[in-house]
């Protein structure tokens, strides 16, 4: 089942992409955001934006840092 990832910025959902599995989702999302020029949204300490993944009807917030 495909996994959809998006980031919320000022109430808007910005599609990051679709992924094949959850196995390496953090690394894949991080790499894709870098390719899209959106890495500042997860790297900046003051301006971090929440990243969400959707699989089927379930939606999850990704946790970054040492808790991931």
KOLGU-4560 file (N, C-alpha, C; in nm, 3 decimals, padded with zeros to 5 digits):
<recs>
<n_xx: 00.084 n_yy: -00.118 n_zz: 00.000 ca_xx: 00.000 ca_yy: 00.000 ca_zz: 00.000 c_xx: 00.088 c_yy: 00.124 c_zz: 00.000 mol: A seq: 1 type: UNK>
<n_xx: 00.055 n_yy: 00.221 n_zz: -00.081 ca_xx: 00.131 ca_yy: 00.344 ca_zz: -00.091 c_xx: 00.115 c_yy: 00.430 c_zz: 00.034 mol: A seq: 2 type: UNK>
<n_xx: 00.219 n_yy: 00.501 n_zz: 00.068 ca_xx: 00.219 ca_yy: 00.593 ca_zz: 00.181 c_xx: 00.234 c_yy: 00.734 c_zz: 00.124 mol: A seq: 3 type: UNK>
<n_xx: 00.146 n_yy: 00.824 n_zz: 00.164 ca_xx: 00.152 ca_yy: 00.963 ca_zz: 00.119 c_xx: 00.211 c_yy: 01.046 c_zz: 00.232 mol: A seq: 4 type: UNK>
<n_xx: 00.303 n_yy: 01.135 n_zz: 00.198 ca_xx: 00.362 ca_yy: 01.224 ca_zz: 00.298 c_xx: 00.336 c_yy: 01.368 c_zz: 00.258 mol: A seq: 5 type: UNK>
<n_xx: 00.301 n_yy: 01.450 n_zz: 00.359 ca_xx: 00.282 ca_yy: 01.592 ca_zz: 00.334 c_xx: 00.325 c_yy: 01.670 c_zz: 00.456 mol: A seq: 6 type: UNK>
<n_xx: 00.350 n_yy: 01.798 n_zz: 00.435 ca_xx: 00.390 ca_yy: 01.888 ca_zz: 00.543 c_xx: 00.284 c_yy: 01.998 c_zz: 00.551 mol: A seq: 7 type: UNK>
<n_xx: 00.253 n_yy: 02.041 n_zz: 00.673 ca_xx: 00.158 ca_yy: 02.150 ca_zz: 00.692 c_xx: 00.234 c_yy: 02.280 c_zz: 00.714 mol: A seq: 8 type: UNK>
<n_xx: 00.195 n_yy: 02.383 n_zz: 00.639 ca_xx: 00.257 ca_yy: 02.515 ca_zz: 00.651 c_xx: 00.146 c_yy: 02.619 c_zz: 00.644 mol: A seq: 9 type: UNK>
<n_xx: 00.126 n_yy: 02.690 n_zz: 00.752 ca_xx: 00.021 ca_yy: 02.794 ca_zz: 00.759 c_xx: -00.116 c_yy: 02.739 c_zz: 00.720 mol: A seq: 10 type: UNK>
<n_xx: -00.146 n_yy: 02.618 n_zz: 00.766 ca_xx: -00.276 ca_yy: 02.558 ca_zz: 00.738 c_xx: -00.288 c_yy: 02.491 c_zz: 00.603 mol: A seq: 11 type: UNK>
<n_xx: -00.188 n_yy: 02.504 n_zz: 00.518 ca_xx: -00.188 ca_yy: 02.442 ca_zz: 00.386 c_xx: -00.114 c_yy: 02.310 c_zz: 00.390 mol: A seq: 12 type: UNK>
<n_xx: -00.163 n_yy: 02.212 n_zz: 00.316 ca_xx: -00.095 ca_yy: 02.084 ca_zz: 00.305 c_xx: -00.011 c_yy: 02.085 c_zz: 00.178 mol: A seq: 13 type: UNK>
<n_xx: 00.119 n_yy: 02.059 n_zz: 00.193 ca_xx: 00.211 ca_yy: 02.056 ca_zz: 00.080 c_xx: 00.255 c_yy: 01.911 c_zz: 00.060 mol: A seq: 14 type: UNK>
<n_xx: 00.220 n_yy: 01.854 n_zz: -00.055 ca_xx: 00.252 ca_yy: 01.716 ca_zz: -00.084 c_xx: 00.403 c_yy: 01.699 c_zz: -00.101 mol: A seq: 15 type: UNK>
<n_xx: 00.459 n_yy: 01.605 n_zz: -00.029 ca_xx: 00.601 ca_yy: 01.572 ca_zz: -00.043 c_xx: 00.617 c_yy: 01.461 c_zz: -00.145 mol: A seq: 16 type: UNK>
<n_xx: 00.531 n_yy: 01.361 n_zz: -00.139 ca_xx: 00.536 ca_yy: 01.252 ca_zz: -00.235 c_xx: 00.470 c_yy: 01.127 c_zz: -00.184 mol: A seq: 17 type: UNK>
<n_xx: 00.478 n_yy: 01.022 n_zz: -00.263 ca_xx: 00.427 ca_yy: 00.891 ca_zz: -00.224 c_xx: 00.545 c_yy: 00.796 c_zz: -00.210 mol: A seq: 18 type: UNK>
<n_xx: 00.532 n_yy: 00.703 n_zz: -00.119 ca_xx: 00.640 ca_yy: 00.610 ca_zz: -00.088 c_xx: 00.584 c_yy: 00.469 c_zz: -00.079 mol: A seq: 19 type: UNK>
<n_xx: 00.672 n_yy: 00.371 n_zz: -00.101 ca_xx: 00.628 ca_yy: 00.231 ca_zz: -00.108 c_xx: 00.606 c_yy: 00.166 c_zz: 00.028 mol: A seq: 20 type: UNK>
<n_xx: 00.680 n_yy: 00.207 n_zz: 00.131 ca_xx: 00.666 ca_yy: 00.143 ca_zz: 00.261 c_xx: 00.705 c_yy: 00.238 c_zz: 00.372 mol: A seq: 21 type: UNK>
<n_xx: 00.682 n_yy: 00.194 n_zz: 00.495 ca_xx: 00.718 ca_yy: 00.274 ca_zz: 00.612 c_xx: 00.858 c_yy: 00.242 c_zz: 00.664 mol: A seq: 22 type: UNK>
<n_xx: 00.923 n_yy: 00.142 n_zz: 00.603 ca_xx: 01.050 ca_yy: 00.092 ca_zz: 00.655 c_xx: 01.156 c_yy: 00.201 c_zz: 00.672 mol: A seq: 23 type: UNK>
<n_xx: 01.179 n_yy: 00.282 n_zz: 00.572 ca_xx: 01.280 ca_yy: 00.389 ca_zz: 00.579 c_xx: 01.215 c_yy: 00.526 c_zz: 00.555 mol: A seq: 24 type: UNK>
<n_xx: 01.094 n_yy: 00.542 n_zz: 00.604 ca_xx: 01.016 ca_yy: 00.661 ca_zz: 00.570 c_xx: 01.084 c_yy: 00.791 c_zz: 00.612 mol: A seq: 25 type: UNK>
<n_xx: 01.148 n_yy: 00.794 n_zz: 00.728 ca_xx: 01.214 ca_yy: 00.918 ca_zz: 00.772 c_xx: 01.322 c_yy: 00.961 c_zz: 00.674 mol: A seq: 26 type: UNK>
<n_xx: 01.407 n_yy: 00.868 n_zz: 00.636 ca_xx: 01.516 ca_yy: 00.899 ca_zz: 00.544 c_xx: 01.465 c_yy: 00.937 c_zz: 00.406 mol: A seq: 27 type: UNK>
<n_xx: 01.364 n_yy: 00.865 n_zz: 00.358 ca_xx: 01.308 ca_yy: 00.893 ca_zz: 00.226 c_xx: 01.239 c_yy: 01.029 c_zz: 00.223 mol: A seq: 28 type: UNK>
<n_xx: 01.163 n_yy: 01.061 n_zz: 00.327 ca_xx: 01.095 ca_yy: 01.190 ca_zz: 00.333 c_xx: 01.198 c_yy: 01.303 c_zz: 00.343 mol: A seq: 29 type: UNK>
<n_xx: 01.299 n_yy: 01.283 n_zz: 00.425 ca_xx: 01.404 ca_yy: 01.384 ca_zz: 00.440 c_xx: 01.474 c_yy: 01.410 c_zz: 00.306 mol: A seq: 30 type: UNK>
<n_xx: 01.506 n_yy: 01.303 n_zz: 00.232 ca_xx: 01.573 ca_yy: 01.316 ca_zz: 00.104 c_xx: 01.483 c_yy: 01.386 c_zz: 00.001 mol: A seq: 31 type: UNK>
<n_xx: 01.356 n_yy: 01.349 n_zz: -00.001 ca_xx: 01.261 ca_yy: 01.409 ca_zz: -00.096 c_xx: 01.240 c_yy: 01.558 c_zz: -00.066 mol: A seq: 32 type: UNK>
<n_xx: 01.232 n_yy: 01.593 n_zz: 00.064 ca_xx: 01.215 ca_yy: 01.734 ca_zz: 00.100 c_xx: 01.338 c_yy: 01.815 c_zz: 00.060 mol: A seq: 33 type: UNK>
<n_xx: 01.455 n_yy: 01.755 n_zz: 00.071 ca_xx: 01.578 ca_yy: 01.822 ca_zz: 00.027 c_xx: 01.574 c_yy: 01.845 c_zz: -00.124 mol: A seq: 34 type: UNK>
<n_xx: 01.532 n_yy: 01.744 n_zz: -00.200 ca_xx: 01.521 ca_yy: 01.756 ca_zz: -00.346 c_xx: 01.423 c_yy: 01.867 c_zz: -00.386 mol: A seq: 35 type: UNK>
<n_xx: 01.315 n_yy: 01.882 n_zz: -00.309 ca_xx: 01.212 ca_yy: 01.981 ca_zz: -00.339 c_xx: 01.246 c_yy: 02.120 c_zz: -00.285 mol: A seq: 36 type: UNK>
<n_xx: 01.355 n_yy: 02.132 n_zz: -00.211 ca_xx: 01.392 ca_yy: 02.260 ca_zz: -00.151 c_xx: 01.311 c_yy: 02.293 c_zz: -00.027 mol: A seq: 37 type: UNK>
<n_xx: 01.256 n_yy: 02.192 n_zz: 00.038 ca_xx: 01.172 ca_yy: 02.212 ca_zz: 00.156 c_xx: 01.238 c_yy: 02.168 c_zz: 00.285 mol: A seq: 38 type: UNK>
<n_xx: 01.366 n_yy: 02.134 n_zz: 00.280 ca_xx: 01.433 ca_yy: 02.080 ca_zz: 00.399 c_xx: 01.436 c_yy: 02.179 c_zz: 00.515 mol: A seq: 39 type: UNK>
<n_xx: 01.428 n_yy: 02.309 n_zz: 00.486 ca_xx: 01.427 ca_yy: 02.408 ca_zz: 00.593 c_xx: 01.306 c_yy: 02.390 c_zz: 00.685 mol: A seq: 40 type: UNK>
<n_xx: 01.202 n_yy: 02.327 n_zz: 00.636 ca_xx: 01.080 ca_yy: 02.309 ca_zz: 00.716 c_xx: 01.099 c_yy: 02.208 c_zz: 00.829 mol: A seq: 41 type: UNK>
<n_xx: 01.197 n_yy: 02.120 n_zz: 00.818 ca_xx: 01.220 ca_yy: 02.022 ca_zz: 00.923 c_xx: 01.354 c_yy: 02.041 c_zz: 00.993 mol: A seq: 42 type: UNK>
<n_xx: 01.442 n_yy: 02.125 n_zz: 00.936 ca_xx: 01.574 ca_yy: 02.145 ca_zz: 00.994 c_xx: 01.583 c_yy: 02.267 c_zz: 01.084 mol: A seq: 43 type: UNK>
<n_xx: 01.507 n_yy: 02.369 n_zz: 01.054 ca_xx: 01.511 ca_yy: 02.493 ca_zz: 01.131 c_xx: 01.450 c_yy: 02.472 c_zz: 01.269 mol: A seq: 44 type: UNK>
<n_xx: 01.522 n_yy: 02.510 n_zz: 01.374 ca_xx: 01.471 ca_yy: 02.491 ca_zz: 01.509 c_xx: 01.352 c_yy: 02.581 c_zz: 01.540 mol: A seq: 45 type: UNK>
<n_xx: 01.346 n_yy: 02.697 n_zz: 01.479 ca_xx: 01.239 ca_yy: 02.792 ca_zz: 01.507 c_xx: 01.119 c_yy: 02.773 c_zz: 01.415 mol: A seq: 46 type: UNK>
<n_xx: 01.141 n_yy: 02.719 n_zz: 01.298 ca_xx: 01.032 ca_yy: 02.714 ca_zz: 01.200 c_xx: 00.997 c_yy: 02.572 c_zz: 01.158 mol: A seq: 47 type: UNK>
<n_xx: 01.009 n_yy: 02.474 n_zz: 01.248 ca_xx: 00.976 ca_yy: 02.336 ca_zz: 01.212 c_xx: 00.828 c_yy: 02.323 c_zz: 01.180 mol: A seq: 48 type: UNK>
<n_xx: 00.801 n_yy: 02.251 n_zz: 01.075 ca_xx: 00.663 ca_yy: 02.225 ca_zz: 01.035 c_xx: 00.634 c_yy: 02.077 c_zz: 01.058 mol: A seq: 49 type: UNK>
<n_xx: 00.512 n_yy: 02.043 n_zz: 01.097 ca_xx: 00.478 ca_yy: 01.902 ca_zz: 01.117 c_xx: 00.467 c_yy: 01.828 c_zz: 00.983 mol: A seq: 50 type: UNK>
<n_xx: 00.522 n_yy: 01.708 n_zz: 00.979 ca_xx: 00.515 ca_yy: 01.622 ca_zz: 00.862 c_xx: 00.421 c_yy: 01.507 c_zz: 00.896 mol: A seq: 51 type: UNK>
<n_xx: 00.328 n_yy: 01.479 n_zz: 00.808 ca_xx: 00.230 ca_yy: 01.373 ca_zz: 00.830 c_xx: 00.242 c_yy: 01.270 c_zz: 00.720 mol: A seq: 52 type: UNK>
<n_xx: 00.210 n_yy: 01.146 n_zz: 00.755 ca_xx: 00.200 ca_yy: 01.040 ca_zz: 00.656 c_xx: 00.061 c_yy: 00.980 c_zz: 00.664 mol: A seq: 53 type: UNK>
<n_xx: 00.012 n_yy: 00.938 n_zz: 00.549 ca_xx: -00.121 ca_yy: 00.879 ca_zz: 00.540 c_xx: -00.106 c_yy: 00.743 c_zz: 00.473 mol: A seq: 54 type: UNK>
<n_xx: -00.161 n_yy: 00.642 n_zz: 00.538 ca_xx: -00.163 ca_yy: 00.508 ca_zz: 00.481 c_xx: -00.304 c_yy: 00.455 c_zz: 00.498 mol: A seq: 55 type: UNK>
<n_xx: -00.372 n_yy: 00.436 n_zz: 00.388 ca_xx: -00.512 ca_yy: 00.395 ca_zz: 00.394 c_xx: -00.595 c_yy: 00.507 c_zz: 00.455 mol: A seq: 56 type: UNK>
<n_xx: -00.665 n_yy: 00.478 n_zz: 00.563 ca_xx: -00.746 ca_yy: 00.579 ca_zz: 00.631 c_xx: -00.679 c_yy: 00.632 c_zz: 00.757 mol: A seq: 57 type: UNK>
<n_xx: -00.556 n_yy: 00.591 n_zz: 00.782 ca_xx: -00.484 ca_yy: 00.633 ca_zz: 00.902 c_xx: -00.386 c_yy: 00.744 c_zz: 00.870 mol: A seq: 58 type: UNK>
<n_xx: -00.377 n_yy: 00.840 n_zz: 00.961 ca_xx: -00.285 ca_yy: 00.953 ca_zz: 00.945 c_xx: -00.196 c_yy: 00.960 c_zz: 01.069 mol: A seq: 59 type: UNK>
<n_xx: -00.066 n_yy: 00.975 n_zz: 01.047 ca_xx: 00.031 ca_yy: 00.979 ca_zz: 01.156 c_xx: 00.123 c_yy: 01.099 c_zz: 01.142 mol: A seq: 60 type: UNK>
<n_xx: 00.166 n_yy: 01.152 n_zz: 01.254 ca_xx: 00.263 ca_yy: 01.260 ca_zz: 01.253 c_xx: 00.402 c_yy: 01.199 c_zz: 01.270 mol: A seq: 61 type: UNK>
<n_xx: 00.496 n_yy: 01.235 n_zz: 01.184 ca_xx: 00.632 ca_yy: 01.183 ca_zz: 01.196 c_xx: 00.705 c_yy: 01.255 c_zz: 01.307 mol: A seq: 62 type: UNK>
<n_xx: 00.784 n_yy: 01.180 n_zz: 01.382 ca_xx: 00.864 ca_yy: 01.236 ca_zz: 01.492 c_xx: 01.008 c_yy: 01.239 c_zz: 01.445 mol: A seq: 63 type: UNK>
<n_xx: 01.074 n_yy: 01.355 n_zz: 01.461 ca_xx: 01.211 ca_yy: 01.373 ca_zz: 01.416 c_xx: 01.305 c_yy: 01.375 c_zz: 01.537 mol: A seq: 64 type: UNK>
<n_xx: 01.432 n_yy: 01.354 n_zz: 01.513 ca_xx: 01.532 ca_yy: 01.362 ca_zz: 01.618 c_xx: 01.558 c_yy: 01.227 c_zz: 01.683 mol: A seq: 65 type: UNK>
<n_xx: 01.596 n_yy: 01.230 n_zz: 01.809 ca_xx: 01.636 ca_yy: 01.106 ca_zz: 01.876 c_xx: 01.519 c_yy: 01.016 c_zz: 01.909 mol: A seq: 66 type: UNK>
<n_xx: 01.395 n_yy: 01.065 n_zz: 01.904 ca_xx: 01.277 ca_yy: 00.985 ca_zz: 01.937 c_xx: 01.223 c_yy: 00.905 c_zz: 01.820 mol: A seq: 67 type: UNK>
<n_xx: 01.281 n_yy: 00.917 n_zz: 01.702 ca_xx: 01.224 ca_yy: 00.851 ca_zz: 01.585 c_xx: 01.250 c_yy: 00.708 c_zz: 01.575 mol: A seq: 68 type: UNK>
</recs>
